[in-house]
Amino acid sequence: MSGCAIPLSLPVDRVHQYDIVVVGGGINGVGVAQAAAAAGCSVLLVEKHALAHGASSRSSKLIHGGLRYLESGNLRLVRQGLNERRVLLRLAPELVRLRPFYIPIYPATRRRPAVLRLGLSLYALLGNLRPAARFSSLPRREWAGLDGLRTDGLEAVFRYFDAQTDDAALTAAVMRSAMSLGAELAMPAEFVGARLADDGCHIDIRTAGAEQSVTAKVLVNAAGAWVEEVLHALQPPVAPRTIVLVQGTHLTVRGELRKGLYYVESPRDGRAVFVMPWQTGSVLIGTTETKFKGDPDEVRPLAAEVHYLLSVLRHYFPRFGEAGQPQVLDAYAGLRVLPAGEGHVFHRSRETLLDTDRAHRPRVLTINGGKLTSFRATAAAVMRRIGPSLPSRKPRARTDRLRLGPVL
Ligand SMILES: Cc1cc2nc3c(=O)[nH]c(=O)nc-3n(C[C@H](O)[C@H](O)[C@H](O)COP(=O)(O)OP(=O)(O)OC[C@H]3O[C@@H](n4cnc5c(N)ncnc54)[C@H](O)[C@@H]3O)c2cc1C
């Protein structure tokens, strides 16, 4: 995981009053900090470890509409993702790159060519039929050039385009953009509790062993898998939504993929798994979906998940099994926040769900779940919801015009 080069800056030389305090330096927290600063608000972001310490450095690193969300009929989510992909390709060309994705079809593949063709056509339509949204069927003569993809039984290969990023680097870039507009960052600094008053919150933060208090009109709870902990530390308490945490593991193994990313089905259960080039000399494979209970700080890849992902890799790319096991360079697990419900987690909504402590002039807003891809849209929705609680400010910028460069 890449680190970030943003310095600690807890201000100590003046009264600590903010329009907004954000808890959590993942992509959603930094997105809100950026949108708030762009709207002219004073904003402090509090992160207990490092930027992107949680799910935002453990994702599949895709900036996408999410082809698979078409299966659950979530067209709104897919359209929003494709729109955000278009914006981020323009704002962050060094960090978000369009890549070819290949979907191989074998006799046992559950998603048959006709269904895939339909899905890819819909994906293209939702992407407004721009060139980057088009797909094709790869001629048979090109199959041998697909990074050693198993060709026995291969019936067809579809190619479409989506984008890949470095999630931690993107998070750092958004925070840097927020800071350039005046947002402040306290890190490492832990939110320990808040008292809600009629017109805002008194918030306690622990940094370097000492506690400090600040006030805010609105507290934005962007603590990812820790959102419930934050809500439990409010006085009076605010009831959390019922959520489930679902662990997703990725592996990096030594090796190379030159052509692009592969979207394959696990032969065991038909789940979609990505096999992707990642940094020099390594291949990223993910992800799993395992229900998680316990302390989010303790999430770790399970041996069964590692085994599952390696077997998918060897099944589709036999060269990774030729000299024994491929060399695993890293394995990491992140937690998705999903709404509780019936049925398999695969089919649960991936929408970002926003909750407030009260309908009128909220003092606390909680961000549940969502996607890396849609952080800007989430931040805009957050600003709309908390707008009535904030003083009127003169906007400084628009987030769809703020360039995001790599943080060196
Ligand atoms: C396995 C997996 C794969 C995914 N793949 C993709 C993908 O390819 N594309 C996509 O668009 N989305 C993907 N997602 C979704 C996306 O990664 C998440 O929705 C997103 O990263 C969540 O960001 P967040 O800011 O809400 O939470 P997080 O990134 O988890 O950030 C929460 C932060 O809050 C901090 N924190 C917690 N408690 C406190 C406290 N008391 N005080 C201070 N700080 C605190 C934590 O340290 C952490 O840094 C994936 C998610 C997972 C789990």
The ligand as an SDF file (V2000), in Angstrom:
LIG
                    3D

 53 58  0  0  0  0  0  0  0  0999 V2000
  -12.4450   -5.4210   -0.9920 C   0  0  0  0  0  0  0  0  0  0  0  0
  -13.0090   -4.1430   -1.5220 C   0  0  0  0  0  0  0  0  0  0  0  0
  -12.8940   -3.8400   -2.8820 C   0  0  0  0  0  0  0  0  0  0  0  0
  -13.4260   -2.6550   -3.3680 C   0  0  0  0  0  0  0  0  0  0  0  0
  -13.2170   -2.3240   -4.6860 N   0  0  0  0  0  0  0  0  0  0  0  0
  -13.6760   -1.1550   -5.1660 C   0  0  0  0  0  0  0  0  0  0  0  0
  -13.3810   -0.7610   -6.4880 C   0  0  0  0  0  0  0  0  0  0  0  0
  -12.6550   -1.4240   -7.2230 O   0  0  0  0  0  0  0  0  0  0  0  0
  -13.9120    0.4010   -6.9600 N   0  0  0  0  0  0  0  0  0  0  0  0
  -14.7090    1.1930   -6.1670 C   0  0  0  0  0  0  0  0  0  0  0  0
  -15.1740    2.2130   -6.6670 O   0  0  0  0  0  0  0  0  0  0  0  0
  -14.9510    0.8760   -4.8730 N   0  0  0  0  0  0  0  0  0  0  0  0
  -14.4510   -0.2680   -4.3500 C   0  0  0  0  0  0  0  0  0  0  0  0
  -14.6660   -0.6070   -3.0400 N   0  0  0  0  0  0  0  0  0  0  0  0
  -15.4100    0.3250   -2.1800 C   0  0  0  0  0  0  0  0  0  0  0  0
  -14.4910    1.4310   -1.6380 C   0  0  0  0  0  0  0  0  0  0  0  0
  -13.1900    0.9630   -1.4380 O   0  0  0  0  0  0  0  0  0  0  0  0
  -15.0390    1.9430   -0.3080 C   0  0  0  0  0  0  0  0  0  0  0  0
  -16.3970    2.2740   -0.4450 O   0  0  0  0  0  0  0  0  0  0  0  0
  -14.3220    3.1930    0.1610 C   0  0  0  0  0  0  0  0  0  0  0  0
  -12.9260    3.0130    0.1710 O   0  0  0  0  0  0  0  0  0  0  0  0
  -14.8130    3.5650    1.5490 C   0  0  0  0  0  0  0  0  0  0  0  0
  -14.1460    4.7400    1.9390 O   0  0  0  0  0  0  0  0  0  0  0  0
  -14.4600    5.4270    3.3250 P   0  0  0  0  0  0  0  0  0  0  0  0
  -13.7550    6.7170    3.2930 O   0  0  0  0  0  0  0  0  0  0  0  0
  -15.9380    5.4560    3.5510 O   0  0  0  0  0  0  0  0  0  0  0  0
  -13.8990    4.4240    4.4390 O   0  0  0  0  0  0  0  0  0  0  0  0
  -12.3880    4.0060    4.7880 P   0  0  0  0  0  0  0  0  0  0  0  0
  -11.4980    4.0850    3.6200 O   0  0  0  0  0  0  0  0  0  0  0  0
  -12.4590    2.7140    5.5060 O   0  0  0  0  0  0  0  0  0  0  0  0
  -11.9060    5.1570    5.7830 O   0  0  0  0  0  0  0  0  0  0  0  0
  -12.3470    5.2710    7.1090 C   0  0  0  0  0  0  0  0  0  0  0  0
  -11.2280    5.9520    7.8940 C   0  0  0  0  0  0  0  0  0  0  0  0
  -11.7300    6.3460    9.1710 O   0  0  0  0  0  0  0  0  0  0  0  0
  -10.6700    6.2730   10.0790 C   0  0  0  0  0  0  0  0  0  0  0  0
  -11.2410    6.2620   11.4340 N   0  0  0  0  0  0  0  0  0  0  0  0
  -12.0560    5.3240   11.9590 C   0  0  0  0  0  0  0  0  0  0  0  0
  -12.3920    5.6500   13.2260 N   0  0  0  0  0  0  0  0  0  0  0  0
  -11.7870    6.8320   13.4910 C   0  0  0  0  0  0  0  0  0  0  0  0
  -11.7400    7.6730   14.6550 C   0  0  0  0  0  0  0  0  0  0  0  0
  -12.3990    7.3700   15.7890 N   0  0  0  0  0  0  0  0  0  0  0  0
  -11.0020    8.8130   14.6060 N   0  0  0  0  0  0  0  0  0  0  0  0
  -10.3220    9.1360   13.4710 C   0  0  0  0  0  0  0  0  0  0  0  0
  -10.3150    8.3690   12.3560 N   0  0  0  0  0  0  0  0  0  0  0  0
  -11.0430    7.2240   12.3580 C   0  0  0  0  0  0  0  0  0  0  0  0
   -9.9570    4.9890    9.6940 C   0  0  0  0  0  0  0  0  0  0  0  0
   -8.6140    4.9500   10.1730 O   0  0  0  0  0  0  0  0  0  0  0  0
  -10.0280    5.0430    8.1650 C   0  0  0  0  0  0  0  0  0  0  0  0
   -8.8650    5.6280    7.5980 O   0  0  0  0  0  0  0  0  0  0  0  0
  -14.1170   -1.7670   -2.4980 C   0  0  0  0  0  0  0  0  0  0  0  0
  -14.2190   -2.0680   -1.1290 C   0  0  0  0  0  0  0  0  0  0  0  0
  -13.6550   -3.2280   -0.6400 C   0  0  0  0  0  0  0  0  0  0  0  0
  -13.7190   -3.5060    0.8310 C   0  0  0  0  0  0  0  0  0  0  0  0
  1  2  1  0
  2  3  1  0
  2 52  2  0
  3  4  2  0
  4  5  1  0
  4 50  1  0
  5  6  2  0
  6  7  1  0
  6 13  1  0
  7  8  2  0
  7  9  1  0
  9 10  1  0
 10 11  2  0
 10 12  1  0
 12 13  2  0
 13 14  1  0
 14 15  1  0
 14 50  1  0
 15 16  1  0
 16 17  1  0
 16 18  1  0
 18 19  1  0
 18 20  1  0
 20 21  1  0
 20 22  1  0
 22 23  1  0
 23 24  1  0
 24 25  2  0
 24 26  1  0
 24 27  1  0
 27 28  1  0
 28 29  2  0
 28 30  1  0
 28 31  1  0
 31 32  1  0
 32 33  1  0
 33 34  1  0
 33 48  1  0
 34 35  1  0
 35 36  1  0
 35 46  1  0
 36 37  1  0
 36 45  1  0
 37 38  2  0
 38 39  1  0
 39 40  1  0
 39 45  2  0
 40 41  1  0
 40 42  2  0
 42 43  1  0
 43 44  2  0
 44 45  1  0
 46 47  1  0
 46 48  1  0
 48 49  1  0
 50 51  2  0
 51 52  1  0
 52 53  1  0
M  END
$$$$
